[in-house]
C-alpha cells in the first residue's frame, strides 16, 4: 500500500474528510501534507503530528510498518522482511540507536 493510500485510509478511519481539515487539525501546511503523500521526506515533527491527529503510528503512516515497543531499546517490527524499504528503516534505527534490539515478524506469515 502506498503512503498516499495509507494516509487516505487513516483519514477515513479518523473521520477527516479533506486535506484542508487535516492540515487545520494537525497544524501542518497543506503543501507539507501533499509532499508527504507523494513520498517526499518531511520533518519528523510533522510526521508525528499527522500520525497523532489520525491516531496511527508514524512508522505505519510513513513506511507501512507496524512497530511495537517491547521495552527500553527493544522493538518488534511487523512488515515484509524482504522489502528493501523495511530493511533500510531497521538499519537506520540500528545505526541511530546503537544497541537497539529490533526483532522482525514477517507480516505475510501472520495473515
HELIX and SHEET records of a PDB file:
HELIX    1   1 UNK A    3  UNK A   14  1                                  12    
HELIX    2   2 UNK A   19  UNK A   26  1                                   8    
HELIX    3   3 UNK A   30  UNK A   37  1                                   8    
HELIX    4   4 UNK A   44  UNK A   54  1                                  11    
HELIX    5   5 UNK A   58  UNK A   63  1                                   6    
HELIX    6   6 UNK A   84  UNK A   96  1                                  13    
HELIX    7   7 UNK A  107  UNK A  110  1                                   4    
SHEET    1   A 3 UNK A  66  UNK A  71  0                                        
SHEET    2   A 3 UNK A  74  UNK A  79 -1                                        
SHEET    3   A 3 UNK A 101  UNK A 106  1                                        
END                                                                             
